[in-house]
């Protein structure tokens, strides 16, 4: 199953919203910047189906550095 670019963008937007709620102590713009920055690291990579999952894992790690 292939994930379309539009579907991947929707998944990333949903991830931004979820992580914004989860990391409410971090400014929403910072959450979005982290998620979009991590997502950009996967540009040109194959297996797009897994990119949102990888982005979530890496973004959580980076956002965790802001403390709870």
HTML snippet that shows the backbone in 3Dmol.js (N, CA, C, O; Angstrom):
<script src="https://3Dmol.org/build/3Dmol-min.js"></script>
<div id="view" style="width:600px;height:400px;position:relative"></div>
<script>
const pdb = `
ATOM      1  N   UNK A   1       0.853  -1.176   0.000  1.00  0.00           N
ATOM      2  CA  UNK A   1       0.000   0.000   0.000  1.00  0.00           C
ATOM      3  C   UNK A   1       0.898   1.238   0.000  1.00  0.00           C
ATOM      4  O   UNK A   1       1.829   1.340   0.799  1.00  0.00           O
ATOM      5  N   UNK A   2       0.614   2.158  -0.889  1.00  0.00           N
ATOM      6  CA  UNK A   2       1.397   3.380  -0.962  1.00  0.00           C
ATOM      7  C   UNK A   2       0.641   4.531  -0.327  1.00  0.00           C
ATOM      8  O   UNK A   2      -0.576   4.656  -0.466  1.00  0.00           O
ATOM      9  N   UNK A   3       1.384   5.358   0.367  1.00  0.00           N
ATOM     10  CA  UNK A   3       0.804   6.537   0.993  1.00  0.00           C
ATOM     11  C   UNK A   3       1.039   7.701   0.045  1.00  0.00           C
ATOM     12  O   UNK A   3       2.168   7.934  -0.388  1.00  0.00           O
ATOM     13  N   UNK A   4      -0.015   8.428  -0.279  1.00  0.00           N
ATOM     14  CA  UNK A   4       0.135   9.576  -1.155  1.00  0.00           C
ATOM     15  C   UNK A   4       0.727  10.740  -0.377  1.00  0.00           C
ATOM     16  O   UNK A   4       0.699  10.766   0.854  1.00  0.00           O
ATOM     17  N   UNK A   5       1.267  11.709  -1.124  1.00  0.00           N
ATOM     18  CA  UNK A   5       1.820  12.891  -0.470  1.00  0.00           C
ATOM     19  C   UNK A   5       0.762  13.613   0.348  1.00  0.00           C
ATOM     20  O   UNK A   5       1.036  14.064   1.460  1.00  0.00           O
ATOM     21  N   UNK A   6      -0.443  13.724  -0.196  1.00  0.00           N
ATOM     22  CA  UNK A   6      -1.519  14.413   0.529  1.00  0.00           C
ATOM     23  C   UNK A   6      -1.858  13.672   1.812  1.00  0.00           C
ATOM     24  O   UNK A   6      -2.074  14.297   2.850  1.00  0.00           O
ATOM     25  N   UNK A   7      -1.905  12.371   1.754  1.00  0.00           N
ATOM     26  CA  UNK A   7      -2.204  11.569   2.936  1.00  0.00           C
ATOM     27  C   UNK A   7      -1.073  11.700   3.963  1.00  0.00           C
ATOM     28  O   UNK A   7      -1.326  11.791   5.164  1.00  0.00           O
ATOM     29  N   UNK A   8       0.166  11.709   3.483  1.00  0.00           N
ATOM     30  CA  UNK A   8       1.294  11.865   4.392  1.00  0.00           C
ATOM     31  C   UNK A   8       1.231  13.231   5.073  1.00  0.00           C
ATOM     32  O   UNK A   8       1.483  13.333   6.273  1.00  0.00           O
ATOM     33  N   UNK A   9       0.898  14.280   4.324  1.00  0.00           N
ATOM     34  CA  UNK A   9       0.777  15.622   4.912  1.00  0.00           C
ATOM     35  C   UNK A   9      -0.328  15.657   5.958  1.00  0.00           C
ATOM     36  O   UNK A   9      -0.167  16.267   7.015  1.00  0.00           O
ATOM     37  N   UNK A  10      -1.444  15.005   5.668  1.00  0.00           N
ATOM     38  CA  UNK A  10      -2.540  14.932   6.647  1.00  0.00           C
ATOM     39  C   UNK A  10      -2.073  14.233   7.922  1.00  0.00           C
ATOM     40  O   UNK A  10      -2.372  14.676   9.032  1.00  0.00           O
ATOM     41  N   UNK A  11      -1.341  13.144   7.750  1.00  0.00           N
ATOM     42  CA  UNK A  11      -0.826  12.413   8.911  1.00  0.00           C
ATOM     43  C   UNK A  11       0.120  13.286   9.727  1.00  0.00           C
ATOM     44  O   UNK A  11       0.090  13.252  10.957  1.00  0.00           O
ATOM     45  N   UNK A  12       0.948  14.057   9.061  1.00  0.00           N
ATOM     46  CA  UNK A  12       1.889  14.940   9.760  1.00  0.00           C
ATOM     47  C   UNK A  12       1.131  16.058  10.461  1.00  0.00           C
ATOM     48  O   UNK A  12       1.464  16.407  11.594  1.00  0.00           O
ATOM     49  N   UNK A  13       0.118  16.627   9.813  1.00  0.00           N
ATOM     50  CA  UNK A  13      -0.707  17.664  10.454  1.00  0.00           C
ATOM     51  C   UNK A  13      -1.400  17.117  11.697  1.00  0.00           C
ATOM     52  O   UNK A  13      -1.479  17.793  12.723  1.00  0.00           O
ATOM     53  N   UNK A  14      -1.900  15.893  11.596  1.00  0.00           N
ATOM     54  CA  UNK A  14      -2.541  15.245  12.744  1.00  0.00           C
ATOM     55  C   UNK A  14      -1.529  15.025  13.862  1.00  0.00           C
ATOM     56  O   UNK A  14      -1.840  15.205  15.040  1.00  0.00           O
ATOM     57  N   UNK A  15      -0.326  14.636  13.484  1.00  0.00           N
ATOM     58  CA  UNK A  15       0.736  14.443  14.463  1.00  0.00           C
ATOM     59  C   UNK A  15       1.071  15.752  15.170  1.00  0.00           C
ATOM     60  O   UNK A  15       1.253  15.771  16.387  1.00  0.00           O
ATOM     61  N   UNK A  16       1.153  16.845  14.416  1.00  0.00           N
ATOM     62  CA  UNK A  16       1.424  18.153  15.027  1.00  0.00           C
ATOM     63  C   UNK A  16       0.350  18.463  16.065  1.00  0.00           C
ATOM     64  O   UNK A  16       0.669  18.887  17.175  1.00  0.00           O
ATOM     65  N   UNK A  17      -0.905  18.258  15.719  1.00  0.00           N
ATOM     66  CA  UNK A  17      -2.000  18.545  16.652  1.00  0.00           C
ATOM     67  C   UNK A  17      -1.906  17.667  17.894  1.00  0.00           C
ATOM     68  O   UNK A  17      -2.084  18.151  19.012  1.00  0.00           O
ATOM     69  N   UNK A  18      -1.629  16.384  17.704  1.00  0.00           N
ATOM     70  CA  UNK A  18      -1.543  15.462  18.841  1.00  0.00           C
ATOM     71  C   UNK A  18      -0.374  15.817  19.757  1.00  0.00           C
ATOM     72  O   UNK A  18      -0.522  15.823  20.979  1.00  0.00           O
ATOM     73  N   UNK A  19       0.782  16.110  19.172  1.00  0.00           N
ATOM     74  CA  UNK A  19       1.944  16.438  19.992  1.00  0.00           C
ATOM     75  C   UNK A  19       1.817  17.808  20.638  1.00  0.00           C
ATOM     76  O   UNK A  19       2.361  18.035  21.719  1.00  0.00           O
ATOM     77  N   UNK A  20       1.111  18.717  19.994  1.00  0.00           N
ATOM     78  CA  UNK A  20       0.851  20.026  20.604  1.00  0.00           C
ATOM     79  C   UNK A  20       0.044  19.845  21.885  1.00  0.00           C
ATOM     80  O   UNK A  20       0.312  20.505  22.889  1.00  0.00           O
ATOM     81  N   UNK A  21      -0.939  18.954  21.850  1.00  0.00           N
ATOM     82  CA  UNK A  21      -1.734  18.672  23.051  1.00  0.00           C
ATOM     83  C   UNK A  21      -0.897  17.932  24.097  1.00  0.00           C
ATOM     84  O   UNK A  21      -1.011  18.204  25.292  1.00  0.00           O
ATOM     85  N   UNK A  22      -0.076  17.017  23.655  1.00  0.00           N
ATOM     86  CA  UNK A  22       0.729  16.206  24.570  1.00  0.00           C
ATOM     87  C   UNK A  22       1.823  17.039  25.243  1.00  0.00           C
ATOM     88  O   UNK A  22       2.126  16.840  26.419  1.00  0.00           O
ATOM     89  N   UNK A  23       2.405  17.961  24.499  1.00  0.00           N
ATOM     90  CA  UNK A  23       3.485  18.806  25.013  1.00  0.00           C
ATOM     91  C   UNK A  23       2.962  20.231  25.160  1.00  0.00           C
ATOM     92  O   UNK A  23       3.482  21.164  24.549  1.00  0.00           O
ATOM     93  N   UNK A  24       1.936  20.381  25.973  1.00  0.00           N
ATOM     94  CA  UNK A  24       1.272  21.676  26.126  1.00  0.00           C
ATOM     95  C   UNK A  24       2.182  22.734  26.744  1.00  0.00           C
ATOM     96  O   UNK A  24       1.899  23.927  26.632  1.00  0.00           O
ATOM     97  N   UNK A  25       3.259  22.319  27.388  1.00  0.00           N
ATOM     98  CA  UNK A  25       4.216  23.259  27.972  1.00  0.00           C
ATOM     99  C   UNK A  25       5.186  23.823  26.933  1.00  0.00           C
ATOM    100  O   UNK A  25       5.952  24.741  27.228  1.00  0.00           O
ATOM    101  N   UNK A  26       5.153  23.275  25.722  1.00  0.00           N
ATOM    102  CA  UNK A  26       6.005  23.737  24.625  1.00  0.00           C
ATOM    103  C   UNK A  26       5.145  24.599  23.705  1.00  0.00           C
ATOM    104  O   UNK A  26       4.026  24.209  23.370  1.00  0.00           O
ATOM    105  N   UNK A  27       5.646  25.763  23.291  1.00  0.00           N
ATOM    106  CA  UNK A  27       4.848  26.599  22.382  1.00  0.00           C
ATOM    107  C   UNK A  27       4.442  25.812  21.125  1.00  0.00           C
ATOM    108  O   UNK A  27       5.264  25.097  20.552  1.00  0.00           O
ATOM    109  N   UNK A  28       3.180  25.943  20.700  1.00  0.00           N
ATOM    110  CA  UNK A  28       2.698  25.192  19.535  1.00  0.00           C
ATOM    111  C   UNK A  28       3.554  25.392  18.288  1.00  0.00           C
ATOM    112  O   UNK A  28       3.723  24.463  17.498  1.00  0.00           O
ATOM    113  N   UNK A  29       4.093  26.592  18.107  1.00  0.00           N
ATOM    114  CA  UNK A  29       4.934  26.848  16.938  1.00  0.00           C
ATOM    115  C   UNK A  29       6.210  26.015  16.996  1.00  0.00           C
ATOM    116  O   UNK A  29       6.713  25.555  15.970  1.00  0.00           O
ATOM    117  N   UNK A  30       6.726  25.827  18.208  1.00  0.00           N
ATOM    118  CA  UNK A  30       7.937  25.022  18.380  1.00  0.00           C
ATOM    119  C   UNK A  30       7.648  23.560  18.078  1.00  0.00           C
ATOM    120  O   UNK A  30       8.456  22.885  17.440  1.00  0.00           O
ATOM    121  N   UNK A  31       6.503  23.068  18.531  1.00  0.00           N
ATOM    122  CA  UNK A  31       6.111  21.686  18.235  1.00  0.00           C
ATOM    123  C   UNK A  31       6.035  21.500  16.723  1.00  0.00           C
ATOM    124  O   UNK A  31       6.590  20.543  16.182  1.00  0.00           O
ATOM    125  N   UNK A  32       5.354  22.409  16.047  1.00  0.00           N
ATOM    126  CA  UNK A  32       5.215  22.316  14.591  1.00  0.00           C
ATOM    127  C   UNK A  32       6.579  22.374  13.915  1.00  0.00           C
ATOM    128  O   UNK A  32       6.832  21.625  12.971  1.00  0.00           O
ATOM    129  N   UNK A  33       7.459  23.251  14.384  1.00  0.00           N
ATOM    130  CA  UNK A  33       8.803  23.362  13.804  1.00  0.00           C
ATOM    131  C   UNK A  33       9.586  22.060  13.971  1.00  0.00           C
ATOM    132  O   UNK A  33      10.255  21.608  13.042  1.00  0.00           O
ATOM    133  N   UNK A  34       9.499  21.466  15.150  1.00  0.00           N
ATOM    134  CA  UNK A  34      10.213  20.209  15.399  1.00  0.00           C
ATOM    135  C   UNK A  34       9.681  19.115  14.487  1.00  0.00           C
ATOM    136  O   UNK A  34      10.453  18.418  13.827  1.00  0.00           O
ATOM    137  N   UNK A  35       8.362  18.963  14.450  1.00  0.00           N
ATOM    138  CA  UNK A  35       7.765  17.904  13.627  1.00  0.00           C
ATOM    139  C   UNK A  35       8.122  18.112  12.157  1.00  0.00           C
ATOM    140  O   UNK A  35       8.522  17.167  11.479  1.00  0.00           O
ATOM    141  N   UNK A  36       7.982  19.325  11.669  1.00  0.00           N
ATOM    142  CA  UNK A  36       8.266  19.589  10.249  1.00  0.00           C
ATOM    143  C   UNK A  36       9.762  19.447   9.950  1.00  0.00           C
ATOM    144  O   UNK A  36      10.140  19.014   8.861  1.00  0.00           O
ATOM    145  N   UNK A  37      10.602  19.809  10.906  1.00  0.00           N
ATOM    146  CA  UNK A  37      12.041  19.615  10.717  1.00  0.00           C
ATOM    147  C   UNK A  37      12.417  18.148  10.644  1.00  0.00           C
ATOM    148  O   UNK A  37      13.209  17.739   9.795  1.00  0.00           O
ATOM    149  N   UNK A  38      11.847  17.365  11.536  1.00  0.00           N
ATOM    150  CA  UNK A  38      12.107  15.920  11.504  1.00  0.00           C
ATOM    151  C   UNK A  38      11.555  15.334  10.206  1.00  0.00           C
ATOM    152  O   UNK A  38      12.211  14.508   9.572  1.00  0.00           O
ATOM    153  N   UNK A  39      10.374  15.750   9.814  1.00  0.00           N
ATOM    154  CA  UNK A  39       9.768  15.245   8.583  1.00  0.00           C
ATOM    155  C   UNK A  39      10.662  15.547   7.381  1.00  0.00           C
ATOM    156  O   UNK A  39      10.805  14.707   6.493  1.00  0.00           O
ATOM    157  N   UNK A  40      11.252  16.714   7.346  1.00  0.00           N
ATOM    158  CA  UNK A  40      12.115  17.100   6.225  1.00  0.00           C
ATOM    159  C   UNK A  40      13.330  16.175   6.094  1.00  0.00           C
ATOM    160  O   UNK A  40      13.865  16.002   4.999  1.00  0.00           O
ATOM    161  N   UNK A  41      13.758  15.589   7.199  1.00  0.00           N
ATOM    162  CA  UNK A  41      14.899  14.663   7.149  1.00  0.00           C
ATOM    163  C   UNK A  41      14.607  13.433   6.304  1.00  0.00           C
ATOM    164  O   UNK A  41      15.530  12.749   5.860  1.00  0.00           O
ATOM    165  N   UNK A  42      13.338  13.150   6.080  1.00  0.00           N
ATOM    166  CA  UNK A  42      12.938  11.959   5.341  1.00  0.00           C
ATOM    167  C   UNK A  42      12.623  12.248   3.876  1.00  0.00           C
ATOM    168  O   UNK A  42      12.165  11.360   3.158  1.00  0.00           O
ATOM    169  N   UNK A  43      12.861  13.469   3.429  1.00  0.00           N
ATOM    170  CA  UNK A  43      12.638  13.793   2.022  1.00  0.00           C
ATOM    171  C   UNK A  43      13.484  12.874   1.144  1.00  0.00           C
ATOM    172  O   UNK A  43      14.670  12.659   1.394  1.00  0.00           O
ATOM    173  N   UNK A  44      12.847  12.349   0.124  1.00  0.00           N
ATOM    174  CA  UNK A  44      13.547  11.502  -0.826  1.00  0.00           C
ATOM    175  C   UNK A  44      13.774  10.076  -0.375  1.00  0.00           C
ATOM    176  O   UNK A  44      14.376   9.288  -1.104  1.00  0.00           O
ATOM    177  N   UNK A  45      13.312   9.731   0.798  1.00  0.00           N
ATOM    178  CA  UNK A  45      13.495   8.362   1.296  1.00  0.00           C
ATOM    179  C   UNK A  45      12.371   7.464   0.782  1.00  0.00           C
ATOM    180  O   UNK A  45      11.243   7.918   0.592  1.00  0.00           O
ATOM    181  N   UNK A  46      12.682   6.200   0.561  1.00  0.00           N
ATOM    182  CA  UNK A  46      11.632   5.259   0.148  1.00  0.00           C
ATOM    183  C   UNK A  46      10.775   4.847   1.353  1.00  0.00           C
ATOM    184  O   UNK A  46      10.990   5.318   2.470  1.00  0.00           O
ATOM    185  N   UNK A  47       9.834   3.989   1.116  1.00  0.00           N
ATOM    186  CA  UNK A  47       8.950   3.462   2.157  1.00  0.00           C
ATOM    187  C   UNK A  47       8.226   4.573   2.904  1.00  0.00           C
ATOM    188  O   UNK A  47       8.313   4.661   4.129  1.00  0.00           O
ATOM    189  N   UNK A  48       7.527   5.403   2.185  1.00  0.00           N
ATOM    190  CA  UNK A  48       6.829   6.557   2.744  1.00  0.00           C
ATOM    191  C   UNK A  48       5.766   6.158   3.757  1.00  0.00           C
ATOM    192  O   UNK A  48       5.367   6.976   4.585  1.00  0.00           O
ATOM    193  N   UNK A  49       5.302   4.914   3.703  1.00  0.00           N
ATOM    194  CA  UNK A  49       4.256   4.469   4.613  1.00  0.00           C
ATOM    195  C   UNK A  49       4.676   4.624   6.078  1.00  0.00           C
ATOM    196  O   UNK A  49       3.835   4.840   6.951  1.00  0.00           O
ATOM    197  N   UNK A  50       5.973   4.513   6.339  1.00  0.00           N
ATOM    198  CA  UNK A  50       6.472   4.522   7.704  1.00  0.00           C
ATOM    199  C   UNK A  50       6.980   5.886   8.166  1.00  0.00           C
ATOM    200  O   UNK A  50       7.304   6.055   9.342  1.00  0.00           O
ATOM    201  N   UNK A  51       7.051   6.845   7.272  1.00  0.00           N
ATOM    202  CA  UNK A  51       7.619   8.146   7.613  1.00  0.00           C
ATOM    203  C   UNK A  51       6.887   8.809   8.782  1.00  0.00           C
ATOM    204  O   UNK A  51       7.556   9.263   9.711  1.00  0.00           O
ATOM    205  N   UNK A  52       5.535   8.891   8.791  1.00  0.00           N
ATOM    206  CA  UNK A  52       4.882   9.521   9.945  1.00  0.00           C
ATOM    207  C   UNK A  52       5.232   8.858  11.282  1.00  0.00           C
ATOM    208  O   UNK A  52       5.372   9.548  12.292  1.00  0.00           O
ATOM    209  N   UNK A  53       5.372   7.560  11.298  1.00  0.00           N
ATOM    210  CA  UNK A  53       5.755   6.849  12.524  1.00  0.00           C
ATOM    211  C   UNK A  53       7.162   7.243  12.961  1.00  0.00           C
ATOM    212  O   UNK A  53       7.395   7.516  14.139  1.00  0.00           O
ATOM    213  N   UNK A  54       8.100   7.275  12.012  1.00  0.00           N
ATOM    214  CA  UNK A  54       9.468   7.675  12.342  1.00  0.00           C
ATOM    215  C   UNK A  54       9.517   9.121  12.813  1.00  0.00           C
ATOM    216  O   UNK A  54      10.229   9.453  13.761  1.00  0.00           O
ATOM    217  N   UNK A  55       8.752   9.979  12.141  1.00  0.00           N
ATOM    218  CA  UNK A  55       8.719  11.391  12.525  1.00  0.00           C
ATOM    219  C   UNK A  55       8.206  11.525  13.949  1.00  0.00           C
ATOM    220  O   UNK A  55       8.771  12.281  14.740  1.00  0.00           O
ATOM    221  N   UNK A  56       7.142  10.801  14.287  1.00  0.00           N
ATOM    222  CA  UNK A  56       6.586  10.875  15.637  1.00  0.00           C
ATOM    223  C   UNK A  56       7.627  10.459  16.678  1.00  0.00           C
ATOM    224  O   UNK A  56       7.798  11.140  17.690  1.00  0.00           O
ATOM    225  N   UNK A  57       8.307   9.366  16.439  1.00  0.00           N
ATOM    226  CA  UNK A  57       9.313   8.889  17.408  1.00  0.00           C
ATOM    227  C   UNK A  57      10.419   9.913  17.615  1.00  0.00           C
ATOM    228  O   UNK A  57      10.799  10.204  18.750  1.00  0.00           O
ATOM    229  N   UNK A  58      10.929  10.452  16.533  1.00  0.00           N
ATOM    230  CA  UNK A  58      12.034  11.411  16.643  1.00  0.00           C
ATOM    231  C   UNK A  58      11.568  12.735  17.230  1.00  0.00           C
ATOM    232  O   UNK A  58      12.285  13.345  18.023  1.00  0.00           O
ATOM    233  N   UNK A  59      10.380  13.187  16.854  1.00  0.00           N
ATOM    234  CA  UNK A  59       9.859  14.447  17.388  1.00  0.00           C
ATOM    235  C   UNK A  59       9.615  14.328  18.886  1.00  0.00           C
ATOM    236  O   UNK A  59       9.923  15.258  19.631  1.00  0.00           O
ATOM    237  N   UNK A  60       9.072  13.214  19.341  1.00  0.00           N
ATOM    238  CA  UNK A  60       8.861  13.012  20.769  1.00  0.00           C
ATOM    239  C   UNK A  60      10.182  13.064  21.530  1.00  0.00           C
ATOM    240  O   UNK A  60      10.262  13.632  22.619  1.00  0.00           O
ATOM    241  N   UNK A  61      11.202  12.471  20.950  1.00  0.00           N
ATOM    242  CA  UNK A  61      12.514  12.491  21.587  1.00  0.00           C
ATOM    243  C   UNK A  61      13.018  13.924  21.714  1.00  0.00           C
ATOM    244  O   UNK A  61      13.516  14.323  22.766  1.00  0.00           O
ATOM    245  N   UNK A  62      12.886  14.700  20.632  1.00  0.00           N
ATOM    246  CA  UNK A  62      13.350  16.085  20.671  1.00  0.00           C
ATOM    247  C   UNK A  62      12.501  16.944  21.600  1.00  0.00           C
ATOM    248  O   UNK A  62      13.033  17.773  22.338  1.00  0.00           O
ATOM    249  N   UNK A  63      11.192  16.752  21.568  1.00  0.00           N
ATOM    250  CA  UNK A  63      10.305  17.536  22.428  1.00  0.00           C
ATOM    251  C   UNK A  63      10.488  17.168  23.888  1.00  0.00           C
ATOM    252  O   UNK A  63      10.279  18.005  24.767  1.00  0.00           O
ATOM    253  N   UNK A  64      10.871  15.942  24.159  1.00  0.00           N
ATOM    254  CA  UNK A  64      11.132  15.506  25.528  1.00  0.00           C
ATOM    255  C   UNK A  64      12.269  16.282  26.171  1.00  0.00           C
ATOM    256  O   UNK A  64      12.348  16.373  27.396  1.00  0.00           O
ATOM    257  N   UNK A  65      13.145  16.838  25.356  1.00  0.00           N
ATOM    258  CA  UNK A  65      14.255  17.634  25.864  1.00  0.00           C
ATOM    259  C   UNK A  65      13.771  18.940  26.496  1.00  0.00           C
ATOM    260  O   UNK A  65      14.521  19.587  27.226  1.00  0.00           O
ATOM    261  N   UNK A  66      12.528  19.330  26.221  1.00  0.00           N
ATOM    262  CA  UNK A  66      11.971  20.550  26.791  1.00  0.00           C
ATOM    263  C   UNK A  66      11.457  20.323  28.211  1.00  0.00           C
ATOM    264  O   UNK A  66      11.084  21.270  28.903  1.00  0.00           O
ATOM    265  N   UNK A  67      11.441  19.066  28.637  1.00  0.00           N
ATOM    266  CA  UNK A  67      10.970  18.747  29.988  1.00  0.00           C
ATOM    267  C   UNK A  67       9.456  18.785  30.089  1.00  0.00           C
ATOM    268  O   UNK A  67       8.766  19.283  29.200  1.00  0.00           O
ATOM    269  N   UNK A  68       8.974  18.264  31.156  1.00  0.00           N
ATOM    270  CA  UNK A  68       7.511  18.183  31.335  1.00  0.00           C
ATOM    271  C   UNK A  68       7.006  19.338  32.154  1.00  0.00           C
ATOM    272  O   UNK A  68       5.805  19.436  32.407  1.00  0.00           O
TER     273      UNK A  68
END
`;
const viewer = $3Dmol.createViewer("view");
viewer.addModel(pdb, "pdb");
viewer.setStyle({}, {cartoon: {color: "spectrum"}});
viewer.zoomTo();
viewer.render();
</script>
